């Protein structure tokens, strides 16, 4: 399933003269759910529950949206923020995500807002230097911890995967004892197709 490229015109931050264009266009999305919604949810239900906030293509457009969003430290539990390249939906089934995966870091409560901003700026500024390999990022706010994840296109591209992981550790200045986790979307898709598993 390819990401729907039809964007509501009201959600598009049109660039103004003199603004600084980014290399790519991006969209902010969000989702809020209760504890039971993620389990056994069909893709159509899940897709409908993710709401698009805005699309932007300049650094000024980014700040224009970001500065009006509640920060992760202050949003309700089981809320998610997503930042993805325009044209890619934040779901496993999107064609750009199907064969990829995600690098995850579990965060102590209180760190999410700062780490989220650092990662967003690194993505829109192309700091990871892996071409179009990165699809987007997700911040999942949970009761006892928060989860930061970077989604990428090709789970078999070990060179890009290592580069993303290393860059993430550097920009966040992660201590050596902090582990990163990895999950392939294909594996999660198989579990989901059997009607089991949490859509995270």
C-alpha positions in Angstrom: 0.0 0.0 0.0 1.5 3.3 -1.1 1.2 6.4 1.1 -1.7 8.6 -0.1 -0.2 11.7 -1.7 -3.5 13.6 -1.6 -3.0 16.3 1.0 -5.7 18.5 2.3 -4.8 22.0 1.0 -5.6 23.4 4.5 -2.8 21.3 5.9 -0.1 22.6 3.6 2.3 25.3 4.8 2.9 27.1 1.5 6.4 28.5 1.3 6.8 32.3 1.3 9.3 34.3 -0.6 12.7 34.3 1.1 12.0 31.2 3.2 14.7 28.5 3.3 13.7 25.3 1.4 14.4 21.9 2.8 15.7 19.1 0.6 12.4 17.2 1.1 8.8 17.9 2.1 7.6 16.5 5.4 4.3 15.9 7.2 3.5 15.9 10.9 0.9 13.4 12.1 -0.5 12.4 15.5 -2.5 9.6 17.0 -4.2 9.1 20.4 -5.6 5.8 21.5 -6.7 3.8 24.5 -4.9 0.7 25.7 -7.0 -1.7 23.7 -7.1 0.0 20.3 -3.7 -1.1 19.1 -4.3 -4.8 19.6 -5.9 -6.7 16.6 -6.7 -3.4 14.9 -7.2 -3.7 11.1 -5.0 -1.5 8.9 -8.0 0.5 7.7 -9.0 1.3 11.3 -5.5 2.1 12.3 -5.0 4.3 9.3 -8.1 6.3 10.0 -7.0 6.9 13.6 -3.8 8.7 12.5 -4.5 12.4 11.8 -2.4 14.6 9.6 -1.5 17.9 11.1 0.4 19.7 8.4 2.9 19.5 5.5 5.8 21.8 5.2 8.9 22.3 2.9 10.9 25.1 4.5 12.6 25.5 7.8 10.2 28.4 8.6 7.3 26.1 7.8 8.7 23.5 10.2 8.9 26.0 13.1 5.5 27.5 12.2 3.9 24.0 12.9 6.3 22.7 15.6 6.0 25.8 17.8 2.2 25.3 18.0 2.4 21.6 18.9 2.2 20.4 22.5 5.6 18.9 23.4 5.8 15.2 24.1 6.5 15.7 27.9 3.1 17.4 28.2 0.8 15.2 26.0 -1.4 12.4 27.4 -0.2 8.8 27.7 -0.7 6.7 24.6 -0.4 9.6 22.3 2.0 9.5 19.3 3.6 12.2 17.2 5.0 11.3 13.7 7.2 13.2 11.3 7.4 11.5 7.8 8.5 12.4 4.4 5.5 13.7 2.4 3.9 10.9 0.5 4.7 8.2 3.1 2.1 7.3 5.7 3.3 6.2 9.2 2.0 2.7 8.8 3.9 -0.6 8.1 1.8 -1.2 5.0 2.9 1.8 3.1 5.1 0.8 0.2 8.0 2.8 1.4 7.9 1.1 4.9 7.0 -2.5 4.1 10.5 -3.8 3.7 12.1 -1.6 6.3 12.2 -1.4 10.0 12.7 0.9 13.0 15.5 1.7 15.4 14.1 2.3 18.8 15.2 4.0 22.1 13.3 3.6 25.3 13.4 6.9 27.2 13.2 7.8 30.9 10.2 10.1 31.4 11.1 13.7 31.1 13.6 13.3 28.1 11.1 13.0 25.3 10.6 16.7 24.3 14.4 17.4 24.1 15.3 14.3 22.2 12.3 14.6 19.8 13.3 18.1 18.8 16.9 17.0 18.2 15.9 14.1 16.0 13.4 16.2 14.0 16.0 18.8 13.2 18.5 16.1 12.2 16.0 14.5 9.9 14.8 17.7 8.1 18.4 18.8 8.0 19.5 15.5 6.4 22.1 15.0 9.1 21.9 11.2 8.9 23.4 11.4 5.4 21.8 8.2 4.1 19.9 9.7 1.1 16.2 8.8 1.1 16.6 5.8 3.4 14.9 7.5 6.3 11.1 7.5 6.1 10.3 9.3 9.3 10.3 9.3 13.1 7.8 8.5 15.8 7.5 9.5 19.4 5.3 7.3 21.5 4.3 8.5 24.9 3.6 5.8 27.4 2.8 5.5 31.1 6.2 4.6 32.4 8.6 5.3 29.5 8.5 7.0 26.1 9.7 5.4 22.9 11.6 7.2 20.1 11.8 5.4 16.8 13.3 6.1 13.4 11.7 4.3 10.5 13.8 3.4 7.4 13.1 1.8 4.0 15.3 -1.3 3.7 16.0 -3.6 6.6 18.7 -5.4 4.6 20.7 -2.2 4.1 23.1 -2.8 7.0 25.4 0.1 6.0 22.6 2.7 6.2 21.2 1.0 9.3 24.6 1.3 11.1 25.0 4.9 9.9 21.5 5.8 11.3 22.2 4.1 14.6 25.6 5.7 15.0 24.4 9.2 14.1 21.5 8.8 16.5 23.8 8.0 19.3 26.0 11.0 18.5 23.3 13.7 18.1 21.6 12.5 21.3 24.9 12.1 23.1 23.7 8.7 24.4 25.7 7.0 27.2 27.2 3.7 26.3 24.8 1.7 28.5 21.8 3.0 26.5 20.6 0.2 24.1 19.0 0.7 20.8 16.5 -1.9 19.6 15.5 -2.9 16.1 12.3 -4.3 14.6 11.6 -5.3 11.0 8.2 -4.2 9.7 7.8 -7.4 7.6 7.8 -9.5 10.8 5.3 -7.2 12.4 3.1 -7.4 9.3 3.0 -11.2 9.5 2.0 -11.0 13.1 -0.7 -8.4 12.3 -2.1 -10.5 9.4 -2.8 -13.3 11.9 -4.9 -10.9 14.0 -2.5 -10.7 16.9 0.0 -8.3 18.3 0.2 -4.7 19.3 0.4 -2.0 16.6 3.2 0.1 18.0 
